[in-house]
């Protein structure tokens, strides 16, 4: 059983124009689902949207340091927050395990593997599309300055599942680096899901890994409360199977739940996190 939660009340790293609320509200919403657990929070000081827009990564970098410094030393569940929070969290874990070959299982509709330049050229320029690339050693200098052992992550240790929306620079980089990916259209039946999980488990073998689950991986028909919904996503059944079969992760990340009153979304959040809490 895991009873330690790490809540990141931050959502300015998402979208072309950052907004207050959204995934920043998720930690408090999830705390109400698990009130008896032990919680630690990162609550960044408020920065107005206009100031944030001047330098997206400059606004984000102090938050990454708060996450890096605050990451618990025990096995835990991190609740974001937009997906940029993965950078500081995973980097902290990797720096504490310098002799381990830490892997990342990344269940998401998006690669989040831009560098800042390609994101500004082809996407929104927002930090939440750049965190995986940063972990691979190519990111904003203010992010990179946090990391003791660079890179935090090797290309062969990244496993993308559920991808269905990306820019040319991202897929080009993924192909160049021979990074593992299973697209959402390859996961339309449960046999394909079983095979994907089995393949990833064999590749990871006995190495430690972090499970990073973005709720926009799920089809918005079943889970509308996200900032960046993408049609033709995975089913709730597939999501639950994957979380269940990766429940031995070193630590967990659940991100980009943007509570907006949808009961179905709320129920799915509680179901998936309960798989980890009650193991």
C-alpha positions in Angstrom: 0.0 0.0 0.0 1.2 3.5 -0.8 0.0 6.3 1.4 2.4 9.2 0.4 1.2 11.8 -2.1 3.1 14.7 -3.6 0.8 17.3 -5.0 2.0 19.9 -7.6 -0.4 22.8 -7.8 0.9 24.2 -11.1 -0.7 24.5 -14.5 1.1 27.4 -16.2 3.3 25.1 -18.2 0.5 24.1 -20.5 -1.1 25.5 -23.6 -0.2 28.4 -25.9 -1.7 30.9 -23.4 -1.3 29.7 -19.8 -4.4 29.7 -17.6 -5.0 29.7 -13.9 -6.8 26.7 -12.5 -7.0 23.6 -14.8 -4.5 20.9 -13.7 -3.3 23.1 -10.8 -6.6 22.2 -9.1 -6.1 18.4 -9.4 -4.0 17.9 -6.2 -6.7 19.3 -3.9 -9.4 17.4 -5.8 -7.5 14.1 -5.4 -6.7 14.8 -1.8 -10.5 14.8 -1.2 -10.5 11.3 -2.7 -7.7 10.1 -0.4 -8.0 12.2 2.7 -6.3 9.7 5.0 -3.1 9.7 3.0 0.0 11.7 3.9 0.3 14.7 1.5 3.1 17.2 0.7 2.4 20.0 -1.7 4.3 22.3 -4.0 2.3 25.5 -4.3 4.2 28.0 -6.4 3.6 31.8 -5.8 1.1 33.2 -8.2 2.4 34.8 -11.4 0.0 36.7 -13.6 -0.6 35.4 -17.1 1.0 38.5 -18.8 4.2 38.1 -16.9 4.3 34.4 -17.5 4.0 35.0 -21.3 7.1 37.1 -21.3 9.3 34.1 -20.6 7.5 30.7 -20.3 10.6 28.8 -19.2 11.7 31.5 -16.9 8.4 31.3 -15.0 8.6 27.6 -15.0 12.2 27.1 -13.8 11.7 28.0 -10.2 8.7 25.6 -10.0 11.0 22.8 -11.3 13.4 23.6 -8.5 10.6 23.4 -5.9 9.6 20.0 -7.3 13.2 18.8 -7.5 13.9 19.8 -3.9 10.6 18.6 -2.6 10.4 15.2 -4.2 9.9 12.6 -1.3 12.6 10.1 -0.5 10.1 7.3 -0.2 7.9 5.6 -2.8 5.0 7.9 -3.6 2.4 9.1 -6.0 2.9 12.5 -7.6 -0.3 14.4 -8.6 0.2 17.2 -11.2 -0.1 19.7 -12.4 0.6 19.9 -16.1 3.1 17.4 -17.6 6.0 19.8 -17.4 6.2 18.8 -13.7 7.6 15.5 -14.8 11.0 17.1 -15.5 11.8 18.2 -12.0 10.3 15.1 -10.4 12.0 12.5 -12.6 15.3 14.4 -12.5 15.3 14.3 -8.7 14.6 10.6 -8.7 17.4 9.9 -11.3 19.9 12.0 -9.3 19.2 10.0 -6.2 19.8 6.7 -8.2 23.0 7.6 -10.2 24.1 4.0 -10.4 20.6 2.7 -11.6 19.3 2.6 -15.2 16.0 4.4 -14.4 13.4 4.0 -17.1 10.2 6.0 -17.9 6.9 4.5 -19.0 5.0 7.5 -20.5 1.3 7.0 -21.2 0.1 10.1 -23.0 -1.6 11.4 -26.1 1.6 13.5 -26.8 5.3 12.9 -26.9 6.3 16.0 -25.0 9.7 15.6 -26.7 10.2 19.1 -28.2 13.2 21.2 -27.2 12.2 24.9 -26.6 13.2 25.9 -30.1 11.2 23.3 -32.0 8.2 23.9 -29.7 8.2 27.6 -30.5 8.6 26.8 -34.2 6.0 24.1 -34.6 3.8 24.0 -31.5 2.8 26.3 -28.6 6.2 27.1 -27.1 4.9 25.8 -23.7 7.0 23.9 -21.2 4.7 20.9 -20.9 5.7 19.8 -24.4 9.4 19.8 -23.6 9.9 17.8 -20.4 11.0 14.5 -21.9 13.5 16.1 -24.2 14.9 18.0 -21.2 15.3 14.7 -19.3 17.2 13.4 -22.4 19.6 16.3 -21.9 18.3 18.9 -24.4 16.3 21.6 -22.7 16.3 25.1 -21.3 19.5 26.0 -19.5 17.7 26.9 -16.4 16.2 23.4 -16.3 19.5 21.7 -17.1 21.1 23.6 -14.2 19.1 21.6 -11.7 20.4 18.2 -12.8 23.5 16.7 -11.2 23.9 13.6 -13.5 23.1 14.4 -17.1 21.2 13.2 -18.9 18.6 12.0 -16.4 17.2 9.6 -19.0 18.5 7.6 -22.0 16.5 7.3 -25.3 16.4 3.5 -25.0 14.8 3.8 -21.5 11.8 5.7 -22.7 8.5 3.9 -23.5 5.7 5.9 -25.1 2.2 4.4 -25.0 -1.0 5.9 -26.4 0.5 8.6 -28.6 -1.7 10.2 -31.2 -0.9 13.9 -31.6 2.6 15.3 -32.4 4.6 17.6 -34.6 7.2 16.7 -37.3 10.2 17.6 -35.1 9.0 15.2 -32.4 8.4 12.1 -34.6 11.7 12.8 -36.4 13.6 12.8 -33.2 11.8 9.7 -31.9 12.6 7.8 -35.1 16.3 9.0 -35.1 16.7 7.9 -31.5 14.8 4.6 -32.1 12.6 5.3 -29.1 9.9 2.8 -28.3 6.4 3.9 -29.1 2.9 2.4 -29.3 0.5 4.7 -30.9 -3.1 4.9 -29.8 -4.3 3.4 -33.1 -2.3 0.3 -32.4 -4.1 -0.2 -29.1 -7.7 -0.5 -30.3 -8.2 -4.0 -28.7 -7.2 -5.4 -25.4 -4.9 -8.1 -27.0 -2.8 -5.3 -28.4 -2.7 -3.7 -24.9 -1.6 -7.0 -23.3 1.1 -7.4 -25.9 2.4 -3.8 -25.5 2.6 -4.1 -21.7 4.3 -7.5 -22.0 6.9 -6.1 -24.5 7.7 -3.1 -22.3 8.0 -5.3 -19.2 10.5 -7.5 -21.0 12.5 -4.5 -22.2 12.6 -3.0 -18.7 13.4 -6.4 -17.0 14.5 -5.8 -13.5 15.4 -2.1 -13.8 13.6 0.6 -11.8 11.1 2.7 -13.6 8.7 5.6 -13.2 5.1 5.4 -14.5 3.9 8.8 -15.8 0.2 8.8 -16.7 -1.4 11.7 -18.5 -5.2 11.6 -18.3 -5.4 12.9 -21.9 -4.2 9.5 -23.0 -7.8 8.4 -22.4 -10.4 9.1 -25.1 -12.3 12.3 -24.2 -15.6 10.4 -24.6 -14.7 8.7 -21.4 -12.6 11.4 -19.8 -13.4 15.0 -20.9 -11.7 16.9 -17.9 -8.4 17.6 -19.5 -6.8 20.7 -21.1 -5.7 19.1 -24.4 -8.3 16.5 -25.4 -7.4 14.3 -28.3 -9.9 12.0 -30.0 -9.3 8.3 -30.6 -7.6 7.7 -27.3 -7.3 4.6 -25.2 -10.2 3.1 -23.2 -10.6 3.2 -19.5 -10.2 -0.6 -19.5 -6.9 -0.3 -21.2 -5.7 2.5 -18.8 -6.6 0.4 -15.8 -4.9 -2.6 -17.2 -1.7 -0.7 -17.8 -1.7 1.0 -14.4 -2.3 -2.3 -12.8 0.5 -4.1 -14.6 3.0 -1.2 -14.0 2.1 -0.9 -10.3 5.5 -1.9 -9.1 7.1 1.3 -10.4 9.6 3.2 -8.2 7.2 6.2 -8.2 4.1 7.3 -10.0 2.9 10.5 -11.8 -0.7 11.3 -12.6 -1.0 14.5 -14.5 -3.2 16.9 -16.5 -6.5 16.1 -14.8 -8.3 19.5 -15.0 -11.3 19.1 -12.6 -14.4 20.7 -14.2 -17.3 18.9 -12.6 -17.5 15.8 -14.8 -18.3 12.8 -12.5 -17.1 10.2 -15.0 -13.7 11.8 -15.1 -13.6 12.1 -11.3 -14.5 8.4 -10.9 -11.8 7.3 -13.4 -9.1 9.3 -11.5 -10.1 7.6 -8.2 -10.2 4.2 -9.8 -6.8 4.4 -11.4 -5.0 5.9 -8.4 -6.8 3.3 -6.1 -5.0 0.6 -8.1 -1.7 2.0 -6.7 -2.9 2.9 -3.2 -4.5 -0.4 -2.5 -1.8 -2.7 -4.0 
